[in-house]
Amino acid sequence: MADTKKRGFRTTLSHTGRNSKHEHGFVNPPLSRGSTVLVPTVAERQALQAKARLGQRALTYGTGGSETHWALEDMMAAVEGGTRCYVVCTGLAAVTTPLLAWLKAGDHCLMPDHVYGPARNFCDGLLKRYGVETTYYRPDIDEAGIAALMRPNTTVVYTESPGSHTFEVQDVPAIARAAHAGGATFEVQDVPAIARAAHAHGAKVLMDNTWGIHHFQPFQHGVDVSIQAATKYAAGHSDILIGTITVNNDADWMTLHATARTLGQYASPDDCWLTLRGMRTMAVRLQAQMEAAIHVGHWLRQQPEVAQVLHPALPGAPGHEIWKRDFTGACSLFGVEFKPEFSPASTHKFVDALELFGIGASWGGYESLAVPTTGFITRAAGSGNFAGPIVRMHIGLEDVEDLTADLRQGLDVMRKSI
Ligand SMILES: *Cc1c(COP(=O)(O)O)cnc(C)c1O
């Protein structure tokens, strides 16, 4: 179970998911690997299976997880402020599994227009084929806007804040209020029945909280299910794919657990162990990378080629006010919009010229990255229109002076290319 004691972020990261007395004195928990689990008697096996069916922790077979999985689950539940967490093989599996858990044929799903691309593909492809309809909404929608989009069959309202390409910050509390109210649209006079119907049919609010990790406490803002691509800052070293799904009550846990088990969702114990190890230093990495990103963001704002920096922690940046209201910190992933005189092709020259920034997907590692996003992202609800081309930057743990020097020489190459 998640640590319920109220402790600071760094203390939580240092002390959750380990028990040195139990581990013969070793600081870190052992790595448990296995498929078959042997038990002394048939009766004990049956008792363990009964526990597992109730969603409780019981070593019955590898797919049910082991102490290694549970240590990471406790850690992430504590970081996100939820009760239980399920670890899956990738961040994308952490997106698709709860969608499958809370949607069925005939249901309707609301998705923000800036959603992580593969989540959009899942809705437009597999979910559509299985009879689920998706409507995309503008990320800057307000409570009344969501309420207007709610249908009696809307069971999931998905959020991602800020969006990982264009960094629109969403008013998640307002969206959550509208989503929860939206279920109770039945014109029935029996109040207890209305209350039951509201609980039975109220839409669930899912959130991809990868950007906000810990700095946005999802369950304090009306979110029911929080998704983490733990591949990013949790793992932290660009060498693991892993995802987590966290909930905040037993009923949601049973729904999630049943679907994840049925689908055969699983993560390698080695990857869980390494992710837990990564999380021990996550607070200091996040702090250093946030500070570096803000430093580089301010520097970029002063460069004549730059129209704006899309990092919500920068005063005056899009979404800054909501970020200030709802977040306690930030990460080091942001966008740079160039002035319209620069073409997308010229930004490719800029990125190609950088020596310290790798060109590649993902983020949250210790190394800096840059990828052009203009022309590579899909929108359906008319959001995300920018006059100039955008490059997405991830700031790693390098010295910021080296990064800004590299960016300056890249900007010079870009300038000469037009
Ligand atoms: C990377 C990412 C994912 C998917 O994580 P993988 O582990 O790469 O599958 C999901 N959501 C967001 C916002 C991401 O950045």
The ligand as a Tripos MOL2 file, in Angstrom:
@<TRIPOS>MOLECULE
LIG
   15    15     1     0     0
SMALL
NO_CHARGES

@<TRIPOS>ATOM
      1 C1          6.4100    9.3880  -23.9400 C.3       1 LIG1
      2 C2          5.0150    9.6700  -23.5780 C.ar      1 LIG1
      3 C3          4.0760    8.6500  -23.4770 C.ar      1 LIG1
      4 C4          4.3950    7.2140  -23.8350 C.3       1 LIG1
      5 O1          5.4480    6.6620  -23.1160 O.3       1 LIG1
      6 P1          6.3030    5.4360  -23.7420 P.3       1 LIG1
      7 O2          6.9220    4.8190  -22.5420 O.co2     1 LIG1
      8 O3          7.2630    6.0470  -24.6870 O.co2     1 LIG1
      9 O4          5.3150    4.5190  -24.4200 O.co2     1 LIG1
     10 C5          2.8100    8.9850  -23.0840 C.ar      1 LIG1
     11 N1          2.4660   10.2630  -22.8090 N.ar      1 LIG1
     12 C6          3.3350   11.2710  -22.9070 C.ar      1 LIG1
     13 C7          2.9060   12.6480  -22.5840 C.3       1 LIG1
     14 C8          4.6360   11.0130  -23.3020 C.ar      1 LIG1
     15 O5          5.5010   12.0230  -23.4300 O.3       1 LIG1
@<TRIPOS>BOND
     1     1     2 1
     2     2     3 ar
     3     2    14 ar
     4     3     4 1
     5     3    10 ar
     6     4     5 1
     7     5     6 1
     8     6     7 2
     9     6     8 1
    10     6     9 1
    11    10    11 ar
    12    11    12 ar
    13    12    13 1
    14    12    14 ar
    15    14    15 1
@<TRIPOS>SUBSTRUCTURE
     1 LIG1         1 GROUP 0 **** ****
